[in-house]
């Protein structure tokens, strides 16, 4: 299973697992770094369906547009 990384920062990683060539059949993977763990690097992983990823995208776009209006 290969994960195509879409976004990476120090505390957040977003990737895509493609089950086949069609993007609609993929699973979004969101991993956030557990800041409470000091001894080892620990990540919490969540999976989003493509429909859930679409809702997340719409919410982020609305938030960014609102921020641009206020700037």
Backbone bond lengths (Angstrom), bond angles and torsions (degrees), N, CA, C in turn:
res aa  C-N    CA-C-N  psi(-1)  N-CA   C-N-CA  omega(-1)  CA-C   N-CA-C  phi
1 X - - - 1.441 - - 1.529 108.35 -
2 X 1.316 116.75 122.74 1.459 122.24 178.14 1.516 109.77 -104.82
3 X 1.329 116.24 139.76 1.456 121.78 175.94 1.522 107.75 -111.54
4 X 1.325 116.19 120.91 1.457 122.21 176.62 1.525 107.85 -86.04
5 X 1.324 117.53 113.69 1.466 120.61 -179.11 1.518 109.88 -75.13
6 X 1.336 114.64 131.31 1.454 121.78 -179.89 1.524 110.59 -104.70
7 X 1.328 116.67 -38.30 1.457 122.45 -178.04 1.518 108.51 -146.85
8 X 1.335 115.75 138.75 1.462 120.76 178.32 1.520 109.46 -141.61
9 X 1.325 116.11 133.27 1.463 122.17 171.11 1.525 107.19 -136.94
10 X 1.322 116.52 -174.41 1.465 119.69 179.87 1.524 112.36 -64.99
11 X 1.342 117.28 -28.31 1.464 120.33 -173.38 1.522 114.61 -122.74
12 X 1.343 117.94 -2.13 1.464 120.42 -176.26 1.521 110.07 -144.02
13 X 1.327 115.67 137.57 1.463 121.52 174.98 1.522 108.30 -134.56
14 X 1.328 115.71 134.84 1.462 121.16 177.69 1.518 107.14 -126.06
15 X 1.325 115.82 131.99 1.451 120.39 -178.78 1.514 111.33 -141.97
16 X 1.316 115.37 176.39 1.459 122.17 -178.56 1.520 109.05 -132.37
17 X 1.322 115.43 128.83 1.459 121.91 172.29 1.521 105.98 -103.17
18 X 1.320 116.91 115.88 1.470 120.61 179.77 1.520 108.99 -96.71
19 X 1.330 114.19 124.70 1.465 118.77 177.55 1.521 110.48 -82.11
20 X 1.328 116.54 -24.57 1.456 122.09 171.64 1.523 107.79 -155.87
21 X 1.304 118.12 -164.72 1.462 121.47 -174.19 1.526 112.36 -69.39
22 X 1.334 117.84 -29.92 1.461 121.00 -176.51 1.527 110.65 -73.81
23 X 1.331 116.33 127.80 1.460 121.64 -179.47 1.522 111.33 -62.05
24 X 1.326 118.52 -32.35 1.463 121.33 -176.89 1.519 112.70 -66.64
25 X 1.315 117.65 -14.81 1.464 121.15 179.68 1.525 112.64 -96.57
26 X 1.327 117.25 7.29 1.456 120.80 -177.78 1.517 112.60 -87.96
27 X 1.315 114.94 171.69 1.465 123.05 177.09 1.526 106.91 -126.19
28 X 1.326 116.49 128.28 1.460 121.09 176.02 1.523 108.33 -82.06
29 X 1.312 116.37 137.51 1.457 122.46 178.03 1.526 107.64 -117.81
30 X 1.329 116.04 124.63 1.463 121.72 178.42 1.524 107.17 -118.02
31 X 1.320 116.25 122.37 1.468 121.03 179.57 1.523 108.77 -120.72
32 X 1.324 115.29 130.73 1.466 119.81 176.58 1.523 108.82 -119.69
33 X 1.318 114.61 141.19 1.461 120.70 -177.78 1.522 109.70 -73.88
34 X 1.320 115.86 133.25 1.465 121.99 177.45 1.524 107.89 -80.70
35 X 1.325 116.61 103.29 1.467 121.00 -176.44 1.526 112.59 -74.39
36 X 1.321 117.32 -16.55 1.468 119.54 -179.44 1.530 111.97 -76.52
37 X 1.323 116.41 -21.06 1.469 120.95 -179.62 1.524 109.33 -84.73
38 X 1.307 117.48 114.86 1.466 122.05 -176.33 1.532 113.03 -98.72
39 X 1.328 117.69 -24.99 1.468 120.63 -174.01 1.525 113.02 -80.07
40 X 1.325 116.71 -37.13 1.458 120.67 -178.03 1.524 109.28 -134.10
41 X 1.332 116.51 163.83 1.454 120.87 174.67 1.525 107.61 -84.55
42 X 1.326 116.69 113.49 1.460 122.35 -176.61 1.526 109.13 -120.89
43 X 1.324 115.66 134.96 1.459 121.47 -179.81 1.522 109.58 -119.61
44 X 1.331 116.05 141.11 1.462 122.65 175.03 1.524 106.43 -100.99
45 X 1.328 116.76 125.04 1.462 121.45 -173.88 1.525 110.20 -110.42
46 X 1.342 114.88 133.34 1.459 122.04 175.49 1.521 108.32 -126.62
47 X 1.323 115.96 149.44 1.458 121.69 179.15 1.523 108.95 -113.64
48 X 1.336 116.60 138.65 1.455 122.37 176.60 1.518 108.92 -121.79
49 X 1.323 116.39 138.30 1.461 119.42 171.35 1.526 107.53 -71.63
50 X 1.311 118.06 167.06 1.457 120.42 178.73 1.527 110.56 -64.42
51 X 1.332 118.30 -33.43 1.468 120.92 176.09 1.527 110.51 -64.16
52 X 1.328 117.18 -43.87 1.470 120.94 178.09 1.526 110.88 -64.81
53 X 1.326 117.22 -37.74 1.466 120.85 177.42 1.524 110.35 -63.99
54 X 1.331 117.38 -35.78 1.462 121.30 176.89 1.515 111.98 -64.76
55 X 1.326 117.08 -41.31 1.467 121.47 177.18 1.528 109.82 -64.06
56 X 1.327 116.97 -42.08 1.465 121.26 177.32 1.525 110.37 -61.06
57 X 1.323 117.46 -44.84 1.469 121.78 179.08 1.518 110.94 -59.45
58 X 1.332 116.91 -47.15 1.463 120.71 -179.77 1.526 111.31 -60.72
59 X 1.319 116.83 -40.27 1.466 121.13 179.14 1.524 111.30 -66.11
60 X 1.332 117.05 -41.51 1.465 120.82 178.97 1.529 111.42 -66.62
61 X 1.329 117.41 -40.91 1.464 120.95 178.30 1.522 110.21 -62.27
62 X 1.336 117.32 -44.98 1.466 120.99 179.00 1.527 110.89 -61.43
63 X 1.310 117.09 -41.69 1.466 121.56 179.21 1.529 111.14 -64.34
64 X 1.328 117.02 -43.76 1.466 120.85 179.34 1.526 111.54 -65.69
65 X 1.338 117.20 -40.66 1.462 120.63 177.98 1.523 110.92 -63.73
66 X 1.311 117.50 -39.49 1.462 121.80 177.60 1.530 110.45 -63.83
67 X 1.320 116.44 -41.09 1.458 120.84 178.34 1.524 112.36 -64.56
68 X 1.344 116.75 -36.27 1.462 120.57 178.63 1.525 111.26 -67.22
69 X 1.334 117.39 -34.90 1.468 121.34 178.03 1.522 110.82 -65.34
70 X 1.327 116.37 -38.31 1.464 121.64 -177.29 1.528 112.52 -77.01
71 X 1.332 116.88 -17.98 1.479 120.16 -175.92 1.514 112.66 -77.14
